[in-house]
Amino acid sequence: MIMSEKGLFGQFGGSYVPEDLQKVLGVLANEFEKAKNDPAFIQEFKDVLTEFVGRENPLTYAKNLSEQQEGARIYLKREDLNHTGAHKINNAIGQILLAKRMGAKRVVAETGAGQHGVATATACAMFGMDCTIYMGKHDMKRQALNVFRMELLGAKVESVAAGQGRLKDAVDAALGDLVENYQHTFYLLGSAVGPHPFPTMVKFFQSVISEESKRQIMEKEGKLPTAVVACVGGGSNAIGAFAHYINEENVRIIGVEPAEAPSLTEGVPAVIHGFKCLTLLDEEGNPKPTYSIAAGLDYPGIGPEHSNLKESGRGEYVTITGQEALDAFKLLSETEGIIPALESAHAIAHAIKLAKELDKDDIIIVNLSGRGDKDVQQVFEMEYGEQE
Ligand SMILES: *Cc1c(COP(=O)(O)O)cnc(C)c1O
């Protein structure tokens, strides 16, 4: 292991990986730095977001929900309206443009629940890139429909039997592939986690969320929000939703974790997956297996920048239980006609609590990270039991 000083957020982040991988990541960091300062690259990114993803998406005033709480005005940033139904596509497009620019012919990615695999396969289809998705054997069984989606999109899904056959093992397999094939292969990582430069890069591409919401709220309300609320799995939708507000001292930034996987609220500093963050460890010091009803929030660690925002006190991090998220899932559906992803329902649940504590002239922006279609079957089974 060699430790790089780059990509540190306070004591968190960095790059704790073997030397051969460190070199590959060093090249990636340099290429990203050049790309993000190239106006032609940024223009292409914006154009694809407009034409393919459907940005910009609206900032919707949730009138019924707000009036019911008799408190703050709640706005929803509609990442659920993006092509493929969530924020993940923003990052997939950004990284695939970088892959193309670096001359890669092949993309590899990891996926847990399958959402990032689908976003990556979508972007690869669009750019004619060969695509291999590593997925734990165990996860493939639970997410058979997402495996089929990726295959429809032309991707090869590789089953990973090593370890527990879960997300962590898929990450290891994808990194192994990268080290072996780095000359023509690009690793498209799905959240604001991992060794440098991934957290910085993913934040950059997801920052389009707060770039838009800040402009939109100024147009609609003529002032900045009191708080921005987002759910936190690895932390990519949240860091994108917070990015343009971090230096606005009067705007509260609030990340919502599942009470069943509270990395920030109860975690300790440790190195996992090649970077340092607040994480949940078991008695033996290994990443603790977690379970959230929202598959996308089921990660024992958390992005390094969130770890630092928590430690410095700039960010507030709270927990919401699966039951509270489920109640919010139903409430938003009934009051606003929007079925949210179970992940996003965690953010909604907290925004409702917060709205009650605030005044009528306060504004809350909730990042609605994804739509709930993918979760309807699961909620149905939770309500009525598994059907024959
Ligand atoms: C994957 C996912 C998340 C969690 O990932 P982050 O990197 O923390 O944003 C949240 N919401 C939805 C809809 C997702 O698909």
Ligand as a Chemical Component Dictionary entry (heavy atoms), coordinates in Angstrom:
data_LIG
# 
_chem_comp.id                   LIG 
_chem_comp.type                 NON-POLYMER 
_chem_comp.pdbx_formal_charge   0 
_chem_comp.three_letter_code    LIG 
# 
loop_
_chem_comp_atom.comp_id 
_chem_comp_atom.atom_id 
_chem_comp_atom.alt_atom_id 
_chem_comp_atom.type_symbol 
_chem_comp_atom.charge 
_chem_comp_atom.model_Cartn_x 
_chem_comp_atom.model_Cartn_y 
_chem_comp_atom.model_Cartn_z 
_chem_comp_atom.pdbx_ordinal 
LIG C1 C1 C 0 -28.084 4.758 -5.606 1  
LIG C2 C2 C 0 -29.149 5.633 -5.096 2  
LIG C3 C3 C 0 -28.984 6.418 -3.930 3  
LIG C4 C4 C 0 -27.773 6.345 -3.053 4  
LIG O1 O1 O 0 -26.564 6.654 -3.643 5  
LIG P1 P1 P 0 -25.785 8.011 -3.341 6  
LIG O2 O2 O 0 -24.473 7.812 -3.973 7  
LIG O3 O3 O 0 -25.699 8.140 -1.838 8  
LIG O4 O4 O 0 -26.561 9.105 -3.923 9  
LIG C5 C5 C 0 -30.005 7.287 -3.569 10 
LIG N1 N1 N 0 -31.140 7.376 -4.283 11 
LIG C6 C6 C 0 -31.341 6.632 -5.392 12 
LIG C7 C7 C 0 -32.618 6.792 -6.128 13 
LIG C8 C8 C 0 -30.361 5.742 -5.839 14 
LIG O5 O5 O 0 -30.572 5.007 -6.937 15 
# 
loop_
_chem_comp_bond.comp_id 
_chem_comp_bond.atom_id_1 
_chem_comp_bond.atom_id_2 
_chem_comp_bond.value_order 
_chem_comp_bond.pdbx_ordinal 
LIG C1 C2 SING 1  
LIG C2 C3 SING 2  
LIG C2 C8 DOUB 3  
LIG C3 C4 SING 4  
LIG C3 C5 DOUB 5  
LIG C4 O1 SING 6  
LIG O1 P1 SING 7  
LIG P1 O2 DOUB 8  
LIG P1 O3 SING 9  
LIG P1 O4 SING 10 
LIG C5 N1 SING 11 
LIG N1 C6 DOUB 12 
LIG C6 C7 SING 13 
LIG C6 C8 SING 14 
LIG C8 O5 SING 15 
# 
